[in-house]
Amino acid sequence: MTAINETPTLTAGDFKSDYRPVWCPGCGHYSVLSSLTKALAELGVTRENTAVISGIGCSSRIPAYTNVYGFHSVHGRALPVAIGLKVARPDLTVIVAGGDGDGYSIGGNHFLHACRRNVDLTYIVMDNQVYGMTKGQASPTTPADWNRSKLTPHGTGVSPFHPLAVALAAGANFIARSFAGDPNGTARVISEAVRHPGFAMVQVLSPCVTYQPEQKEWKTTVRKADIVTTSEPDLAARWLMADDGLSTGVMYVGHRPVYRPDLETSVGVDALEAAFAV
Amino acid sequence: MNDTKISGEIHTVEEFLAHALTLENEAAEGYQEIGDAMAVHNNPEVAELFCRFARYGRKHADEVKSLAAGLTLPHIAPWDFAWQNGESPETPSMDKVHYLMTPAQALTLAMRAERQAYGFYASVAEASRNPRIRELATEFAAEEAEHVRLLTEWVKKYPDPDQDWDFDPDPPGMPE
């Protein structure tokens, strides 16, 4: 687990960069950025010891808008990049952020194995149930009857992916859902996720006002989960499978051992070159 | 998600001023964020309005800081403020924002935020047993009420939005 100071020395504003987000006005991702920076301030981390890693998509632009180290990586590959970083530099606080398409489709296999490996990371999925950057195609979490895209004029006809249940089955050590319309609650969940050792999965329902304008209704339909956080996977599974995907809260806190391989103290350039010699 | 206020739980002047400072700062940040987004999305008139609201918010935050001079304000985690389950009351609501919104709609959005701020301060003034907190909260509530009045006058200078105000001849289209 990352060492955390008790008293914040930096404010949320200190964790925001000077770049103006290009997200659509009204996009939920603004709130997630606010939640993330508030959480970093509350955690008392330092900018030079924190990294935000992303893949590709609207939400994956977030490293540019934070004032910590960042890596805007390849589509679907944020998790392997972050795992490599955390394994090599266990002293860093590593946050992974991205969208539902990037995380569950292009990066779906990495998602499964990141849960299974249980490296000490926090994965924030800003889930708007659509590919926004490419102008509104159905994503893995899109409802089966969503017919607003010309690519799926009769809906996808496919059951949506259930990210939290999959995360639980694959071995994630902390599982939560929050809502961009509750930025302070989301900041709290992100803080708890970072503090908890192991792979922490936070699904943030983040409305896409351009391609899923009906998600504005989330303001009234999303509610706090009637759940007591459990460390029993079977109880969490039963609860998750019965839920409609609009309940927020921390659903599962596990105690699996964190994957933390021993590192060589140092490796010379000669040794590295020798490994690649043809 | 409701925005339940538990303003009776503010016990000291320092706690109250910490709330007021955060309320004003977050209002300013929210307005600036929308102003920047409008500038990026080529709605300069509305962008300038929101940036102006942000400047007002920073000015009010400075006034709260002046009142807090010599006091040590407590650190309060974002989720522990007396506006439970949501944002601070004067933060403009992002779900009412649209890249083609008109000045009248921007002013209406600001008016709603100011009304919520008024509601917060009025509820503190009513609930607090601390005379100094009651005095400050009453004063701040009166200021917010004045902001609402000014915005009500200001919005009259703009026409109501057309019925097709959000029509975009080149929309962020679906793939053909």
Interface residues (C-beta under 8 A of the other chain):
Chain A: T7 P8 A12 G13 R20 P21 V22 W23 C24 P25 G26 C27 G28 Y30 S31 S34 K38 E42 T134 K135 G136 Q137 R148 S149 K150 L151 F179 G181 D182 P183 N184 G185 A187 R188 P207 V209 T210 Y211 K216 K219 V222 R223 K224
Chain B: M1 E29 E33 I34 D36 A37 M38 A39 V40 H41 H75 A77 P78 W79 F81 N85 G86 E87 M94 D95 K96 V97 H98 Y99 M101 P172 G173 M174 P175 E176
